[in-house]
Amino acid sequence: MTQRRLPADSVFAKRIAPALTLLAVAVCSVSVSAAAAALETSQREQLARFALADRQPSRALYDLGSADSAGAHYLRARAWVQTGRTDAAVKAFATVAESGRTHRGDAALALVKLALAAGDIASAESYIGTAVTRSAGHRKQEALYYEAELQRRAGESDKAGRTLSRMDSGYWAALGYLDLAADYSRADRDPSRALVSLRVAEALAADDTDTARARALTNGIRLRAGVLACQHGDYTKALGFLEQVTLDSYLAPRALYFAGLAHAGRNNYRAAMQAWHRARKYSLAFPGAADAWLGMARGYDESGYLGQAGEAYLAASSAFESEQVSLNTLMDNVRQTGAYEALVRSARQDDVEWFLADSRTLTQPRMAYLLHFMEQPDAQKAVGRVAALERLARELERKQHDIGVFLKTLADVRHQRGTVSAQLVEFDRQIRRLSGRLESLSGRARSNPEAASRLRRVQGTLDSLGQQRDALARTSQGQAPGRTDQLFQRLTAIQSTVNDQQRRLGALRSRAEAALDRLALSFLQGQSRQIADTQDRTEQQIAHLYEQLALSGLREGGRP
């Protein structure tokens, strides 16, 4: 009987099949490992994004660990920016922008903003192309805005306008047209182009999804358009803009003051004085409120009511004097408690009475001065720096408390372990004593079967107690006293490190608060000088008005 020979291909397939199976298993294992690593990196990036949104850069860096993806490098650079490591952040952003698989546009945009903040226009221009072409969504709109900003700074307003025309409607496009209107207003004698840009900006801002931001930007656009129209004598158009500024806005007093000027330009002093009267209800810390006090007096003067004009000037002088007292009180608070406490933290409270000479709502001046102060970029950085250091101090304090709790727990464990050891020694002594007595009694009870039986039961009980003692000893040994001691030493070392960090942080915080105090005092002193200058002008107007009244009285007295 002849054997059937398998074809050569079948033999080869049988030989190669195990190898192919092993290769497939290896490939699957590698794929699974890669997928698990990618999932872990993705989770780390999500945790880091959350930490950055919560202004916790140290937590973001911890969450990222050693993740090596382009997204991790981008997020790590963002955390470095928040911690002040700008040079390291620039290098990381540059790496992602030039060779990253993802986030190239985001990294390039971050480099553009950092370069503009440093005044490095050339670096910003080198990355703006990548930022525009590699970004999407709202990031692309922001990148296009900065492209138009660079063109505008280079004096190419028309090219910037063409860039803005490619943008989607919303916040960034509106902001771009607002900046473009500022260029047109400086370059043109005719305000037409600037006003058209402002109208376009107003329409685009309405499509911003952030309603609070859109409302604030729209109020700013309307105020700027109204002021521009008023300066060029188009009072009707100016009122059309100014009267749309919402009264709960920080810009409302200034809008009301210019609305009064527009009414006065149309010789409608009654309406002008109504607008200025409404502006006077705001704190003098708001821009435009002090001018409204003087506007009321000038309105009476222009209308021929010299007596009422004098009373209005006197009321304005009294208000300015009261505001000087308020400013001096605030400056004293800054010197005593620091600007962060006196301005920022106290602005969140409604029961802190430190505007002693002001009979109006106490929270209005405080918030107004804070908002006015925060218009300065340096002030924003200084306040943000102190706030970040305060958050770090709270975090270190919380960690210090947690370490203290852990150390107390470990100390209790060590104490309990010592107590158990002493109890085991005493247990051994008692068992040995009882065993000795039992052995002595067993020798005497050999002739008494009942007593011997009872003694054997007692011996069984002692054996059981011995087994329980052995189990307790094993349990005590399983607590690894050496490991507990090592953990206690490590936590003590960590506690010492946290103490050192708290001391260093305290020094940094003192320096940051001192810098903020200097900025705040300089700002408040400037506000005090402005109020003093306004009060001087008021007193000059009072003297001039009294002179007019005296001359008018002489003329009337000389008539037959």
C-alpha positions in Angstrom: 0.0 0.0 0.0 1.6 3.2 -1.2 1.6 6.3 1.0 0.0 9.5 -0.3 2.5 12.3 -0.5 1.5 15.8 0.4 2.2 18.6 -2.0 5.2 20.6 -1.2 3.1 23.7 -0.5 1.1 21.8 2.1 4.2 20.6 3.9 5.7 24.1 3.9 2.4 25.5 5.2 2.4 23.0 8.1 5.9 23.9 9.0 5.4 27.6 8.9 2.0 27.7 10.6 3.4 27.7 14.2 5.8 30.4 13.4 3.0 32.5 11.8 0.9 32.0 14.9 3.7 33.1 17.2 4.3 36.2 15.0 0.6 37.0 15.1 0.5 36.7 18.9 3.6 39.0 19.1 2.0 41.6 16.8 -1.2 41.5 18.8 0.7 41.9 22.1 2.6 44.9 20.7 -0.6 46.4 19.4 -2.3 46.0 22.8 0.7 47.4 24.6 0.8 50.4 22.2 -3.0 50.9 22.6 -2.6 50.8 26.4 0.2 53.3 26.3 -1.7 55.6 24.0 -4.8 55.4 26.3 -2.6 56.2 29.3 -1.1 59.2 27.5 -4.5 60.4 26.5 -5.8 60.2 30.1 -2.7 62.0 31.3 -3.3 64.8 28.8 -7.0 65.1 29.8 -6.0 65.4 33.5 -3.4 68.0 32.6 -5.9 70.1 30.6 -8.2 70.1 33.6 -5.4 71.2 35.9 -4.4 74.0 33.6 -7.9 75.2 33.3 -8.0 75.3 37.1 -4.7 77.3 37.2 -2.7 74.5 38.7 0.4 74.1 36.5 2.3 72.0 39.1 -0.5 69.5 39.1 -0.6 69.5 35.3 3.2 68.7 35.2 2.7 65.9 37.7 -0.2 64.4 35.7 1.8 64.5 32.5 4.7 62.7 34.1 7.1 61.5 31.4 4.5 61.3 28.6 6.3 61.9 25.3 3.5 62.8 22.8 3.2 66.1 21.0 0.1 66.9 23.0 2.0 66.2 26.3 4.9 68.5 25.2 2.4 71.2 24.3 0.6 71.0 27.6 3.9 70.8 29.5 4.9 74.1 27.8 1.7 75.7 28.8 2.3 74.7 32.4 5.8 76.2 32.2 4.4 79.5 30.9 2.1 79.6 34.0 5.1 78.9 36.3 7.3 81.6 34.7 9.6 79.2 32.8 9.2 81.1 29.6 12.5 80.0 28.0 11.8 76.3 28.5 8.2 76.8 27.2 9.4 78.5 24.0 11.7 75.6 23.3 9.0 73.1 23.8 6.5 75.1 21.8 9.0 75.4 18.9 9.6 71.6 18.9 5.9 70.9 18.6 5.3 73.7 16.1 8.1 72.5 13.8 7.8 68.7 14.0 4.9 67.7 16.1 2.2 65.3 14.8 -0.5 67.3 16.5 -1.0 70.7 18.1 1.4 72.4 15.6 -1.0 75.3 15.1 -1.7 75.7 18.8 2.0 75.7 19.6 2.8 78.2 16.8 0.0 80.5 18.1 1.4 80.4 21.6 4.8 81.3 20.2 3.3 84.3 18.3 1.7 85.6 21.5 4.8 85.1 23.6 6.9 86.9 20.9 4.5 89.8 20.7 4.5 90.1 24.5 8.3 90.3 24.4 8.3 92.8 21.5 9.9 90.3 19.1 8.0 91.0 15.9 10.4 88.9 13.7 9.8 85.8 15.7 6.0 86.3 15.7 6.1 86.7 11.9 8.1 83.5 11.5 5.4 81.4 13.2 2.1 83.2 12.3 1.9 81.2 9.0 2.0 77.9 10.8 -0.5 79.1 13.3 -3.0 80.1 10.6 -2.6 77.1 8.4 -2.4 74.4 11.1 -5.2 75.7 13.4 -8.9 75.1 13.2 -12.0 76.5 14.9 -11.7 79.4 17.3 -7.9 78.9 17.4 -7.8 79.7 13.7 -9.8 82.8 14.2 -7.4 83.9 16.9 -4.5 83.2 14.7 -6.0 85.2 11.9 -6.5 88.1 14.3 -2.8 88.0 15.2 -1.9 87.9 11.6 -4.0 91.0 11.0 -2.4 92.6 14.1 1.1 92.0 12.7 0.1 93.5 9.4 -1.5 96.5 11.2 1.7 97.1 13.2 3.7 97.0 10.0 1.5 99.9 8.7 -0.4 97.7 6.2 -4.0 98.5 7.3 -5.5 97.6 3.9 -3.9 94.1 4.0 -5.0 93.7 7.6 -8.6 94.5 6.5 -8.4 91.8 3.8 -7.2 89.3 6.5 -10.1 90.3 8.8 -12.6 89.9 5.9 -11.6 86.1 5.8 -12.6 85.6 9.4 -15.8 84.2 10.8 -18.0 86.5 12.7 -17.4 86.5 16.5 -15.1 88.0 19.1 -11.8 87.9 17.3 -13.1 89.4 14.1 -14.8 92.2 16.1 -11.7 92.9 18.1 -9.7 93.1 14.8 -12.0 95.6 13.3 -12.0 97.6 16.6 -8.2 97.9 16.3 -8.4 98.7 12.6 -10.8 101.6 13.5 -8.2 103.0 15.9 -5.7 103.1 13.0 -8.2 104.8 10.7 -9.2 107.4 13.3 -5.5 108.4 13.7 -4.7 108.4 10.0 -7.9 110.1 8.6 -9.4 113.5 9.2 -12.7 112.1 8.1 -14.1 109.6 10.6 -16.1 107.7 8.0 -13.8 104.7 7.6 -13.3 104.4 11.3 -17.0 104.5 12.0 -17.7 101.9 9.3 -15.1 99.6 11.0 -16.8 100.1 14.3 -20.2 99.3 13.0 -18.8 96.1 11.4 -17.2 95.3 14.8 -20.4 95.8 16.6 -22.3 93.5 14.2 -19.6 90.8 14.4 -19.5 90.9 18.2 -23.2 90.0 18.4 -22.3 86.5 17.1 -19.9 85.8 20.0 -21.0 82.8 21.9 -19.7 84.2 25.2 -22.5 86.6 26.0 -20.7 88.4 28.9 -17.6 89.0 26.8 -19.8 90.1 23.8 -21.7 92.6 26.0 -18.5 94.1 27.3 -16.9 94.4 23.9 -20.0 95.9 22.4 -20.2 98.5 25.1 -16.6 99.4 24.3 -17.2 99.6 20.6 -20.3 101.9 21.1 -18.4 104.2 23.5 -15.5 104.5 21.1 -17.8 105.2 18.1 -19.8 107.7 20.1 -16.7 109.6 21.3 -15.3 109.6 17.7 -18.6 111.0 16.3 -18.8 113.6 19.1 -15.2 114.8 18.4 -16.1 115.4 14.8 -19.3 117.2 15.5 -21.8 114.5 14.4 -23.8 114.7 17.6 -26.9 112.8 16.4 -24.8 109.8 15.4 -22.8 110.1 18.6 -26.0 109.8 20.7 -27.1 106.8 18.6 -24.0 105.0 19.9 -23.7 106.4 23.4 -27.3 105.9 24.5 -26.9 102.1 23.8 -24.2 101.6 26.3 -25.7 99.6 29.2 -26.0 101.4 32.5 -24.5 98.5 34.5 -21.3 98.7 32.5 -18.0 100.0 33.8 -18.0 102.4 30.8 -21.5 103.9 31.6 -20.3 107.1 33.4 -18.0 108.0 30.5 -20.8 107.3 28.0 -23.2 109.4 29.9 -20.7 112.3 30.1 -20.1 112.3 26.3 -23.8 111.9 25.7 -24.2 115.1 27.7 -21.6 116.8 25.5 -23.5 115.6 22.4 -26.8 117.1 23.8 -25.0 120.3 24.7 -23.5 120.4 21.1 -27.1 120.4 19.9 -27.9 123.2 22.4 -30.2 120.8 24.4 -28.8 121.7 27.8 -31.7 120.2 29.6 -31.0 116.7 28.2 -27.3 117.2 28.7 -27.8 118.0 32.4 -30.0 114.9 32.8 -27.3 112.7 31.3 -24.7 114.3 33.6 -27.0 114.0 36.6 -27.2 110.2 36.0 -23.4 110.0 35.6 -23.0 111.8 39.0 -24.6 108.8 40.7 -21.6 106.7 40.0 -18.4 106.7 42.1 -15.8 109.3 41.2 -13.5 106.3 40.7 -15.3 105.6 37.4 -13.8 107.5 34.4 -16.3 110.3 33.4 -18.0 110.7 36.7 -15.8 113.7 37.8 -16.3 115.4 34.4 -20.0 115.0 34.8 -19.9 116.9 38.1 -18.3 119.8 36.3 -20.6 119.4 33.3 -23.6 120.0 35.5 -22.1 123.3 36.7 -21.2 124.4 33.2 -24.7 123.5 32.0 -26.2 125.9 34.5 -23.7 128.5 33.5 -24.4 128.2 29.8 -28.1 128.3 30.5 -27.7 131.6 32.4 -28.4 130.2 35.9 -25.4 131.6 37.6 -26.6 130.9 41.2 -27.3 127.3 40.5 -24.0 127.0 38.7 -22.2 128.2 41.8 -24.0 125.7 43.9 -23.1 122.9 41.5 -19.5 123.9 41.5 -19.5 124.0 45.3 -21.2 120.5 45.4 -18.5 119.2 43.0 -15.7 120.6 45.1 -17.2 119.0 48.2 -17.5 115.6 46.3 -13.9 115.8 45.2 -12.7 116.6 48.7 -14.6 113.6 50.0 -13.1 111.4 47.3 -9.6 112.6 48.4 -10.4 111.4 51.9 -11.6 108.0 50.4 -8.4 107.7 48.4 -6.2 108.5 51.4 -8.0 105.9 53.4 -7.6 103.3 50.7 -3.9 104.1 50.4 -3.5 103.7 54.1 -5.1 100.3 53.9 -2.8 99.3 51.1 0.2 100.3 53.2 -1.1 98.5 56.3 -2.6 95.3 54.8 -1.2 95.2 51.2 -2.9 95.9 47.9 -4.1 92.3 47.4 -6.0 92.4 50.7 -7.2 96.0 50.3 -8.2 95.9 46.7 -8.7 92.4 45.4 -9.8 90.3 48.4 -11.8 93.1 50.0 -13.7 93.6 46.7 -15.4 90.3 47.3 -16.8 91.4 50.6 -19.7 93.8 51.2 -19.2 94.6 54.8 -15.7 96.2 54.9 -16.2 99.9 55.7 -13.0 101.7 54.7 -14.4 104.5 52.6 -15.2 106.5 55.7 -16.1 109.8 54.1 -18.4 108.4 51.4 -22.1 108.2 52.0 -22.8 106.2 48.9 -22.6 102.5 48.5 -19.2 101.4 49.8 -18.7 98.6 47.3 -18.9 100.9 44.3 -15.7 102.9 44.8 -13.7 99.9 45.8 -14.8 97.9 42.7 -14.4 100.9 40.4 -10.8 101.5 41.5 -10.0 97.8 41.2 -11.4 97.7 37.6 -9.6 100.9 36.7 -6.4 99.6 38.1 -6.8 96.2 36.3 -6.9 98.0 32.9 -3.1 98.1 33.2 -1.3 95.0 31.8 1.4 95.2 34.5 -1.4 95.3 37.2 -3.0 92.2 35.7 0.3 90.3 35.8 1.1 91.5 39.4 -2.3 90.5 40.7 -2.2 87.2 38.8 1.2 86.5 40.3 0.1 87.1 43.9 -3.1 85.0 43.3 -1.0 82.1 41.9 1.4 82.2 44.9 -1.6 82.3 47.2 -3.0 79.2 45.6 0.3 77.4 45.9 0.5 78.4 49.6 -2.9 76.9 50.2 -1.9 73.7 48.4 1.3 73.4 50.4 -0.6 74.0 53.6 -3.1 71.2 52.6 -0.2 68.9 51.9 1.4 69.7 55.2 -1.8 68.9 57.0 -2.1 65.6 55.1 1.5 64.6 56.0 0.8 65.5 59.6 -2.2 63.1 59.6 -0.2 60.3 58.1 2.6 60.8 60.5 0.2 60.6 63.5 -1.3 57.4 62.1 2.1 55.8 61.7 3.1 56.9 65.2 -0.1 55.2 66.5 0.8 52.0 64.6 4.3 52.0 66.0 2.9 52.5 69.5 0.3 49.8 69.1 3.0 47.4 67.8 5.1 48.0 71.0 2.0 47.4 73.1 1.2 44.1 71.3 4.8 43.0 71.8 4.6 43.7 75.6 1.3 41.8 75.7 2.8 38.8 74.0 5.6 38.7 76.5 3.1 38.8 79.4 1.0 36.2 77.6 4.0 33.8 77.3 4.8 34.2 81.0 1.2 33.4 82.0 1.1 30.3 79.8 4.4 29.0 81.1 3.2 29.6 84.7 -0.1 27.8 84.1 1.7 25.0 82.2 4.0 24.5 85.2 1.2 24.3 87.7 -0.8 22.0 85.4 2.2 19.6 85.1 2.5 19.6 88.9 -1.2 18.8 89.3 -1.2 16.1 86.7 1.5 14.2 88.7 -0.7 14.3 91.8 -4.0 13.3 90.0 -2.8 10.1 88.4 -4.8 8.0 90.9 -8.0 10.1 90.2 -9.3 9.4 86.7 -11.9 12.2 86.9 -9.4 14.8 88.0 -7.0 13.6 85.3 -9.7 14.0 82.6 -10.4 17.6 83.8 -6.7 18.4 83.7 -6.4 17.0 80.1 -9.2 19.4 79.1 -7.4 22.3 80.8 -4.2 21.2 78.9 -6.2 21.4 75.6 -7.4 24.9 76.5 -3.7 25.9 77.2 -2.7 24.4 73.8 -5.4 26.4 72.1 -4.3 29.6 73.8 -0.7 28.9 72.7 -1.9 28.5 69.1 -3.8 31.8 69.3 -0.6 33.5 70.7 1.4 32.1 67.8 -1.1 33.5 65.3 -1.0 36.9 67.1 2.7 36.9 66.9 2.7 36.1 63.2 0.2 38.9 62.6 2.4 41.3 64.6 5.4 40.3 62.6 3.5 40.7 59.3 3.1 44.4 60.0 6.6 44.8 58.8 8.0 47.1 61.5 11.0 48.0 59.3 8.7 49.1 56.5 6.7 51.2 58.9 9.8 52.9 60.2 11.0 53.5 56.6 7.7 55.1 55.7 7.8 57.2 58.8 11.3 58.5 57.9 10.3 59.2 54.3 7.3 61.2 55.4 9.4 63.1 57.9 11.8 64.0 55.1 8.9 65.0 52.8 7.5 67.2 55.6 10.9 68.9 55.9 10.9 69.5 52.2 7.4 71.0 52.3 8.5 73.2 55.2 11.4 74.5 53.1 9.1 75.1 50.1 6.8 77.0 52.3 9.6 79.2 53.5 10.8 79.8 49.9 7.2 80.5 48.8 6.7 82.9 51.6 9.7 84.9 50.4 8.5 84.9 46.8 5.0 85.9 47.9 6.4 88.8 50.0 8.3 90.1 47.0 5.3 89.7 44.7 3.0 91.5 47.2 5.5 94.3 47.6 5.7 94.8 43.8 1.9 94.8 43.7 1.8 97.3 46.5 4.1 99.7 44.7 2.0 99.5 41.5 -1.3 100.0 43.4 0.1 103.0 45.4 1.5 104.6 42.3 -1.9 104.2 40.6 -3.9 105.5 43.6 -1.5 108.5 43.9 -2.1 109.2 40.3 -5.8 109.1 40.8 -5.4 111.4 43.8 -3.4 113.9 41.7 -6.2 113.9 39.1 -8.8 114.6 41.7 -6.7 117.4 43.1 -6.2 118.9 39.7 -10.0 118.7 39.0 -10.7 120.3 42.4 -8.3 123.1 41.5 -10.1 123.7 38.2 -13.4 123.7 40.1 -12.2 126.3 42.6 -10.9 128.4 39.7 -14.4 128.2 38.1 -16.0 129.2 41.4 -13.7 132.3 41.6 -14.5 133.1 38.0 -18.2 132.7 38.6 -18.1 134.9 41.7 -16.3 137.5 39.6 -19.0 137.4 37.0 -21.7 137.7 39.7 -19.9 140.7 41.2 -19.6 142.4 37.8 -23.2 141.7 37.0 -24.2 143.2 40.4 -22.2 146.3 39.7 -23.8 146.8 36.3 -27.3 146.4 37.7 -26.4 148.8 40.6 -25.2 151.4 38.2 -28.4 151.6 36.2 -30.6 154.7 36.7 
